Amino acid sequence: MVSFDRRIENPAPVDYITPAFPSLYWPFREKARDAAYLYYSTDVWRFTILWTLIVYAAVFVTASLYAVVMQMRNWKFVWMIPLAYAVVGGIEAVLAGSVVGLVWVLSFIFIGAVYSAGFFKMSTWIPFVWSLINVLVLILSSFSIQGGL
């Protein structure tokens, strides 16, 4: 009866240890014992923040390098471009990752409620995919759409 009560409070297995950060595994032909899953909402938030920072950094570094190449004739101020991109990208990544991650942390809202209520395990790929979605939304929102909505 004690294990049943523990299971109601906490969906994680008794011997669960939070996986190390990336913990991405090849989902096809993966043995069940080698797969990495997240059970705690704070772990999901942490993974989402870290993946969003990494993906945003890759996109913003690429954009800043392109801007530096285009502005090389103005060599006195060209060093400020990567710095400005890093600051803006970092702030945007923390905000976007927190919004998506906090949807999971507040386990009574949205998908986090489904995972908590159904005692589902979350793959470590889910925060990575959400970080890709975040950066795609950022890129798509940077274009002005004429005659759209």
Phi, psi and omega per residue, in radians:
M1 nan -0.529 3.141
V2 -1.148 -0.723 -3.129
S3 -1.166 -0.570 3.088
F4 -1.136 -0.764 3.101
D5 -1.108 -0.695 3.122
R6 -1.136 -0.660 -3.132
R7 -1.177 -0.621 3.122
I8 -1.160 -0.719 -3.134
E9 -1.265 -0.680 -2.951
N10 -2.361 2.039 -3.108
P11 -1.301 -0.185 -3.103
A12 -1.289 2.590 3.040
P13 -1.084 2.798 -3.083
V14 -1.082 -0.659 -3.102
D15 -1.669 0.411 -3.070
Y16 -1.257 2.340 3.027
I17 -2.215 2.297 3.136
T18 -1.059 2.266 -3.126
P19 -1.183 2.748 3.066
A20 -1.128 2.879 -2.904
F21 -0.876 -1.234 -2.952
P22 -1.150 -0.887 3.081
S23 0.768 0.526 3.055
L24 -1.372 2.447 -3.131
Y25 -2.275 2.775 3.110
W26 -1.361 1.949 -2.989
P27 -1.226 -0.331 -3.141
F28 -1.597 2.301 -3.112
R29 1.087 0.530 3.142
E30 -1.568 2.366 3.049
K31 -1.282 2.504 -3.073
A32 -1.050 -0.562 -3.098
R33 -1.322 -0.342 -3.114
D34 -1.593 -0.225 -3.115
A35 -1.283 2.624 3.135
A36 -1.974 2.298 -3.116
Y37 -2.263 2.712 3.095
L38 -1.971 2.371 3.129
Y39 -2.039 -0.563 -3.068
Y40 -1.629 2.428 -3.078
S41 -1.160 -0.530 3.104
T42 -1.193 -0.573 3.062
D43 -1.175 -0.703 3.102
V44 -1.094 -0.754 3.123
W45 -1.091 -0.765 -3.137
R46 -1.110 -0.792 3.118
F47 -1.095 -0.709 -3.134
T48 -1.146 -0.765 3.116
I49 -1.073 -0.839 -3.096
L50 -1.127 -0.769 3.114
W51 -1.140 -0.675 3.124
T52 -1.146 -0.712 3.074
L53 -1.068 -0.731 -3.129
I54 -1.162 -0.806 -3.106
V55 -1.194 -0.743 3.096
Y56 -1.102 -0.682 3.128
A57 -1.076 -0.731 3.125
A58 -1.094 -0.758 -3.126
V59 -1.199 -0.773 -3.090
F60 -1.258 -0.569 3.065
V61 -1.154 -0.748 3.095
T62 -1.061 -0.800 3.136
A63 -1.139 -0.680 -3.130
S64 -1.228 -0.630 3.075
L65 -1.127 -0.693 3.072
Y66 -1.098 -0.727 3.129
A67 -1.152 -0.666 3.110
V68 -1.122 -0.760 3.129
V69 -1.088 -0.669 -3.130
M70 -1.275 -0.403 -3.063
Q71 -1.965 0.412 -3.093
M72 -1.100 -0.406 3.131
R73 -1.193 -0.372 3.117
N74 -1.801 1.115 -2.957
W75 -1.205 -0.278 -3.133
K76 -1.263 -0.534 -3.067
F77 -1.974 0.041 -3.065
V78 -1.170 -0.447 3.134
W79 -1.189 -0.367 -3.128
M80 -1.333 -0.360 -3.097
I81 -1.110 -0.930 3.123
P82 -1.101 -0.584 3.109
L83 -1.123 -0.818 3.123
A84 -1.110 -0.739 3.124
Y85 -1.115 -0.677 -3.138
A86 -1.140 -0.749 -3.137
V87 -1.150 -0.859 -3.117
V88 -1.127 -0.767 3.130
G89 -1.107 -0.695 3.110
G90 -1.124 -0.748 3.115
I91 -1.122 -0.802 3.132
E92 -1.105 -0.684 -3.133
A93 -1.144 -0.749 3.134
V94 -1.149 -0.721 3.118
L95 -1.147 -0.847 -3.114
A96 -1.148 -0.753 3.120
G97 -1.142 -0.623 3.117
S98 -1.213 -0.708 3.138
V99 -1.086 -0.850 3.127
V100 -1.177 -0.757 -3.133
G101 -1.162 -0.651 -3.138
L102 -1.245 -0.424 3.021
V103 -1.069 -0.572 3.112
W104 -1.415 -0.672 -3.089
V105 -1.139 -0.761 3.072
L106 -1.338 1.464 -2.904
S107 -1.193 -0.032 3.082
F108 -1.667 0.087 -3.094
I109 -2.111 2.445 2.970
F110 0.959 -2.389 -2.982
I111 -1.200 -0.531 3.109
G112 -1.011 -0.601 3.109
A113 -1.155 -0.668 3.126
V114 -1.150 -0.782 3.136
Y115 -1.135 -0.708 -3.127
S116 -1.235 -0.772 -3.082
A117 -1.203 -0.645 -3.106
G118 -1.588 0.039 -3.095
F119 0.948 0.701 3.111
F120 -1.447 2.671 3.028
K121 -1.730 2.504 -3.122
M122 -1.838 2.238 3.099
S123 -1.179 2.650 3.095
T124 -1.257 -0.139 3.079
W125 -1.322 -0.439 -3.065
I126 -1.080 -0.855 3.077
P127 -1.063 -0.619 3.104
F128 -1.127 -0.778 3.131
V129 -1.126 -0.684 3.100
W130 -1.129 -0.599 3.093
S131 -1.187 -0.642 3.052
L132 -1.136 -0.697 3.090
I133 -1.101 -0.726 3.110
N134 -1.009 -0.813 -3.089
V135 -1.263 -0.564 3.071
L136 -1.176 -0.681 3.059
V137 -1.109 -0.704 3.098
L138 -1.068 -0.805 -3.129
I139 -1.151 -0.785 -3.134
L140 -1.155 -0.583 -3.140
S141 -1.334 -0.186 3.122
S142 -1.407 -0.261 3.105
F143 -1.581 2.432 3.039
S144 -1.559 2.295 -3.115
I145 -1.857 2.014 -3.118
Q146 -1.443 2.299 3.092
G147 1.212 0.399 -3.125
G148 -1.269 -2.002 -3.096
L149 -1.381 nan nan
